[in-house]
């Protein structure tokens, strides 16, 4: 049985500059579980020797294994391995684990650079037998659970960015 390809896209409009967003989403220590609800580390980060000390090369040498707990009660363990990094604009990555495929995050300045549009694309296939068996009838539920998880991630990122933003002085 060939598993179904899911093309999943989300767009977040963030009231922060692309550089501010980048510092959190492209953190070499992968801080996502600190701000993304229902996201935890499944294992420690795996880092091979980077070509240089640049953030881009360190990210490309890093694999994160993350658990995402869906609203439907299941947990997906996904590995994320950046393959292309263009600071502060884009990260392409390979995904493995319970979902295999590719992903991309693109940051686009808005509001004269004071806000950011963050487009997130996933092209993945489930690898778990139960998910593949249920996909013909449960695909809409899986897609809805993904949308909710992404919305929660966007809200968590806004809170994290607000906490790091410099406070205006009176």
N, C-alpha and C positions, 0 to 999 in steps of 0.2 A: 504494500500500500504506500503510495507516494503521499507524503504529508502536504497539506495545503500551505501555500505561501501567503503569509499575512503581510500586507502593505499597510503600515500603521503610521499616521502622521499626527503630530501635535504642534501647536503654535502657542508660545507663551509671550505675552507682552509685559515686559518688566520695566518698572520706572527707575532704571539704573543704567549707567553707561555700559557699553560692551566690555570695557576694561574691568569694571567692577564685577560684572557677571562672570567674566573669564576667570578672575582670581578664584572663584569658588568652583565653577564646573570643571576647570582644568587643573585643579589642585593635584600635585604629584602624589600626595598622600591619600587621595580619593576620599574626600570628606563627605561624600553623598549620604552615607548612613546617619550623619549628624543632623542633616536637615530634611531628608526625604522620609516621610512617614512610611512605615512598614517595609523599610529597606535596611538590611543588616549585612555585615560581612559573612560570607559562607566559609571563608578561609582567609589567611593573611595574604596581603598583596604579594604577587610573584614578580620579581624584577630581575631581568637579565642585565648584562653589562650594557650601559647606554653608550652610544657613539660619542657623546659629548656631555657636558654638564648643563646643556640648554634644557629648558622646560620641555620643549618639543621632543627632544631625544629621550629624556627620562620618561615622558608619557608613553612614547612608542615602545619603550623597554618594559612597560608595566602591564600586568594583567590583573584585573580585579575580579574576584568571584563574589557575586552579590546575591542575596536572597531577596526576593520581592514577594510579599504576602498579599495575594489578591483578595478583594472583597468577597469572592465566592468561596473562600476558605482554603484554597490551595496555595502552595509556595513554589515559585519558580526560581531555580538557581541558574544564574546567567553569568558567563564570563565575558568580560569586555576587554578587548585588546586594541588600543588605538593603532591605526595604520598610517594615518596622515594627520598632521597637526599644523594649522596655520594660525598663529597667535595674532590677534584675539578674535578670530573669525570662524574657524571651522575645526571640527574633529570628526574624522571618519574612523570607524572601528569595525572589527570582526566580532561577532557574538557567537558564543558556544554554550554548551550545557543543555538546559531544557528547551532553549530556543536557539537555533543555529541560523546564521545569516550575517547581515551587515546592518550598520546604522550610521547615522550622520547627524551632527548637531551643527547648525549654522547660525551665527549671530549677525544681525543686521542692525545698524544704528537707526534710530527713529528720533523724532523731535529734536532735530539739530544735534544729534549725538548724545542727548541727555536721557534717552530711553533705548531699549533694545527689544527687537523682535527675535525670539529664539525658536527656530524651526527644528523639530526633532523627527527624524524618519527612521523607521525600522522596516527591514525586509527580512522576515524570519519565518522559519518552519519549526513547528513543535517537534521534539524528539521523543517525548514520552508517549508510550503506546496508548494510555488511557485518553490522552488529549487528542491524539489522532483519530481514535475511534469515535470520540464525541464531537469532533469538529463539524461534521455535516449538519448536526442539529444544534450544537452549542456555540458555533462561531459568533453569532451576535452577542451572546453572553460573555464570551472571552473578550471580544472587542470592547464591550461596555466596561468590563472590569479593567481593561487596559486604559481606557479613557479616564476612568475614575482615579486610577493609580497615577496617571500622568498629571491630572489636575491637582492631586494632593502634592506631587513633586513640585509643581510650579508654585503652589502656595507656600510650601516649605522653603523654596529657594528665595522667594520674596522676603520672608521673615528673616532668613539668614543674611540676606543682603542688607536689610534694614538694620540689623544688629551690628553690622560692620561699617555701615556708612558713618562718616563724620557727623557729629551732631552740630547743628547751627548754634552759634552763641548769641545770647541776647545783648 
